[in-house]
């Protein structure tokens, strides 16, 4: 076996309350259709799998946010030009939820009901007043760290890593070629101190391990690549939700991979993310995942 490196390169305005009747309260309802019967009792908060930052696409997530930016908290929905305070959360069939909230923005206050449903690849479908829109997740989903019970504010990227602010959803790119000292300082702010260091036997790469989550690789003291650990790397994902354990179908929902058969097996490269599937079908799962330069046994 030899070692080599792989380079993966309208809304209703608030009425004046002057001795109004119950009809005025009823008029605050935006939805005109009769709501379906709830499948479970109301929840106190929006469930964790729906929480996070979402936007139109990966470009908007990684740079200037678009007018589709949405931040979902336990008790609030923050849209581009309005905030909605949650008053009731009702589970629906298929894992969706209805969120009743008081929305305030652009001088208008109104009662709205939003339906939230998680789609493939971490997409969030939002329906309000009969209009549906879909957004992609901008931060690593909390569900990604369900195995460890902790939220990891660091997302995998084909260009390096992305440090995520869990409150605002804004990200900072930790790009390949960043100096080692700066890279480690940023990653440590999310994962803590490295658990160990090592070197690749053939390629001049130094590695810093962060437990069983991820290894970072450095060439000439510059950030050169990373590889997720097959044992603990499931707790980390890309912005679109790609992680070790994702299926090929889930990967292809957000990226277009190039597939090849190599000594490693069914290997892929998609948007700079490289890895190996457990097989060739759509239900084959990612068994290895890396980007940039990594010490790969072939």
C-alpha positions in Angstrom: 0.0 0.0 0.0 1.3 3.4 -0.9 0.4 6.9 0.4 -0.5 9.7 -1.9 -2.3 13.0 -1.6 -5.5 13.9 -3.3 -6.2 17.5 -4.4 -9.9 18.3 -4.5 -9.6 21.4 -5.7 -50.5 42.0 1.9 -50.6 41.8 4.5 -52.9 43.4 7.1 -51.9 46.6 8.9 -52.5 46.8 12.6 -56.0 48.2 13.2 -56.5 51.1 15.6 -58.0 49.5 18.7 -61.0 51.7 19.4 -63.6 49.6 21.0 -63.3 46.9 18.4 -65.4 43.8 18.4 -64.3 40.2 18.0 -64.5 40.6 14.3 -61.4 42.8 14.4 -59.6 40.0 16.2 -60.8 37.5 13.6 -59.6 39.8 10.8 -56.0 39.3 12.0 -56.0 35.8 10.6 -54.0 35.7 7.3 -55.0 32.1 6.4 -58.5 31.9 5.0 -58.6 28.1 4.7 -59.7 25.9 7.6 -56.6 24.5 9.3 -56.2 20.8 9.3 -56.4 18.8 12.5 -53.2 18.7 14.5 -51.4 15.4 14.8 -50.1 16.1 18.3 -50.3 18.6 21.1 -48.9 22.0 20.6 -45.1 22.4 21.3 -43.5 25.0 23.6 -40.8 25.9 21.1 -39.8 25.3 17.5 -38.0 22.0 17.4 -34.2 22.1 17.1 -34.1 20.5 13.7 -35.8 23.6 12.2 -33.5 26.1 13.9 -30.6 27.8 12.2 -30.0 30.2 9.3 -31.3 29.7 5.8 -31.0 31.6 2.5 -31.7 31.3 -1.2 -28.6 29.3 -2.1 -25.0 28.6 -1.0 -23.7 31.8 -2.6 -26.0 33.9 -0.4 -25.1 31.8 2.6 -21.4 32.3 2.1 -21.4 36.0 1.2 -23.9 38.8 1.3 -27.3 37.5 2.5 -30.2 37.8 0.1 -33.8 39.0 0.8 -34.6 35.3 1.5 -32.4 35.1 4.6 -34.3 33.5 7.5 -33.1 32.8 11.0 -35.2 30.4 13.0 -34.9 30.5 16.8 -36.9 28.6 19.4 -39.4 31.5 19.7 -38.8 33.7 16.7 -38.5 33.8 12.9 -36.3 36.6 11.6 -36.9 37.4 8.0 -35.1 40.0 5.8 -37.4 42.9 6.7 -39.6 41.5 9.5 -39.5 39.5 12.7 -42.2 37.1 13.8 -42.7 36.3 17.5 -43.9 32.7 18.0 -47.2 32.2 19.8 -47.9 28.6 19.0 -46.2 25.6 17.4 -48.4 22.7 16.1 -47.0 19.4 14.7 -48.4 18.2 11.4 -48.2 15.0 9.4 -44.8 14.2 7.8 -42.7 16.0 10.4 -43.9 19.5 9.4 -45.0 22.1 11.9 -47.3 25.1 11.8 -46.0 28.2 13.5 -48.4 30.9 14.6 -46.6 34.1 15.1 -47.1 37.9 15.3 -45.1 39.4 12.5 -43.8 43.0 12.6 -42.0 44.7 9.8 -42.1 47.8 7.5 -44.7 49.4 9.8 -47.1 46.4 9.6 -48.0 44.1 12.5 -50.1 41.0 11.7 -50.9 37.5 12.8 -49.5 34.9 10.4 -49.2 31.2 10.2 -46.1 29.6 8.7 -45.7 26.0 7.8 -42.1 24.7 8.1 -41.1 21.4 6.6 -37.6 20.0 6.2 -36.6 18.8 2.8 -33.7 16.8 1.5 -30.2 18.1 1.8 -31.1 20.4 4.7 -33.6 22.5 2.7 -36.4 24.3 4.5 -39.8 24.7 2.8 -41.8 27.7 4.1 -45.4 28.1 3.2 -47.4 31.2 4.2 -50.7 32.5 2.8 -50.6 29.7 0.2 -47.2 30.7 -1.2 -44.3 28.3 -0.8 -40.5 29.1 -0.9 -37.5 26.9 -0.4 -34.2 27.9 1.3 -31.0 26.1 1.9 -29.4 25.8 5.3 -26.5 28.2 5.9 -25.2 26.7 9.1 -24.4 23.2 10.2 -27.7 21.7 11.4 -28.1 20.9 15.0 -29.3 17.5 14.0 -25.8 16.9 12.6 -24.5 16.6 16.1 -27.3 14.5 17.5 -24.8 11.6 18.2 -22.8 13.8 20.6 -25.6 16.1 21.9 -23.6 19.2 21.1 -23.8 21.8 18.4 -20.6 22.3 16.3 -20.3 25.8 14.8 -18.0 24.7 12.0 -19.0 23.6 8.6 -17.1 21.6 6.0 -16.3 23.1 2.6 -14.6 22.2 -0.6 -12.5 25.4 -0.1 -11.6 24.9 3.5 -13.9 25.3 6.5 -16.6 27.8 7.6 -16.9 29.1 11.1 -20.6 29.8 11.8 -22.0 32.3 14.2 -24.9 30.4 15.7 -26.9 33.5 16.5 -26.7 35.5 13.3 -25.9 32.6 11.0 -23.0 34.6 9.4 -20.0 32.7 8.5 -16.2 33.3 8.3 -14.2 31.3 5.7 -11.2 29.4 6.9 -9.7 29.1 3.4 -7.0 26.8 2.2 -3.6 28.6 2.2 -4.4 30.4 5.5 -1.4 30.4 7.9 -1.3 27.5 10.3 -1.4 29.7 13.4 -4.5 31.6 12.3 -6.2 28.4 11.1 -5.7 26.6 14.3 -6.9 29.6 16.4 -10.2 29.8 14.5 -10.8 26.1 14.6 -10.0 25.9 18.3 -12.7 28.5 18.9 -15.2 25.9 17.6 -13.7 22.6 18.6 -11.3 23.3 21.4 -7.6 22.3 21.5 -6.2 19.7 19.1 -6.0 16.2 20.6 -2.7 15.4 18.7 -0.4 16.0 15.8 1.2 13.7 13.2 2.9 13.7 9.8 2.1 12.0 6.5 4.9 9.5 5.8 5.4 10.3 2.1 3.8 13.7 1.3 5.2 16.6 3.4 2.0 17.2 5.3 1.7 17.9 9.0 -1.7 17.0 10.6 -3.5 18.3 13.6 -6.3 16.0 14.9 -9.4 17.2 16.8 -10.5 14.1 18.6 -12.5 11.7 16.4 -14.0 14.6 14.4 -11.6 15.9 11.9 -7.9 16.2 10.9 -6.4 19.3 9.4 -3.4 19.1 7.1 -0.7 21.7 6.6 1.9 22.2 3.9 4.7 24.6 4.7 2.7 26.0 7.6 -0.3 26.7 5.4 -3.7 25.1 5.7 -3.8 22.6 2.8 -6.7 20.2 3.5 -8.9 18.3 5.9 -10.4 14.8 6.3 -13.4 13.9 8.5 -12.9 11.0 10.8 -15.2 8.0 9.9 -15.9 7.3 13.5 -16.7 10.8 14.9 -16.9 12.8 11.7 -20.7 12.4 11.4 -21.1 15.3 13.8 -19.7 17.7 11.2 -21.4 18.6 7.9 -21.2 21.0 5.0 -23.6 24.0 4.7 -26.0 21.8 2.7 -25.9 19.0 5.2 -23.4 16.6 3.5 -21.5 14.5 6.0 -20.1 11.0 6.6 -23.2 8.9 6.5 -25.1 10.9 3.9 -26.5 8.9 1.0 -25.5 9.5 -2.6 -29.0 10.7 -3.3 -28.7 13.3 -0.5 -25.3 14.5 -1.9 -26.8 14.8 -5.4 -29.7 16.9 -4.1 -27.3 19.8 -3.5 -24.2 19.0 -5.6 -23.3 17.3 -8.9 -20.5 14.8 -8.2 -18.0 13.3 -10.6 -17.9 9.5 -9.9 -15.0 7.2 -10.6 -13.9 3.7 -9.6 -10.5 3.8 -7.9 -8.5 1.6 -5.6 -10.5 3.2 -2.8 -13.8 2.1 -4.3 -16.6 4.3 -5.6 -14.9 7.7 -5.3 -16.5 11.1 -5.9 -15.6 14.8 -6.2 -18.4 17.4 -5.8 -17.7 21.1 -5.4 -14.3 20.4 -3.9 -15.6 17.8 -1.5 -14.1 14.4 -2.1 -15.0 11.0 -0.7 -15.9 7.4 -1.0 -19.3 5.7 -1.2 -20.1 2.4 0.3 -21.5 1.2 -3.1 -22.8 2.4 -6.4 -26.6 2.9 -5.7 -28.5 6.0 -4.7 -28.7 4.6 -1.1 -24.9 4.1 -0.9 -23.5 6.2 2.0 -20.4 8.3 2.3 -17.8 6.4 4.2 -14.9 8.9 3.8 -14.9 12.6 3.2 -12.1 15.1 2.6 -11.1 18.3 0.8 -7.8 19.8 -0.4 -4.7 17.8 0.3 -5.1 14.8 2.5 -3.0 11.8 3.4 -5.0 9.0 1.6 -4.0 5.4 1.7 -4.4 3.8 -1.8 
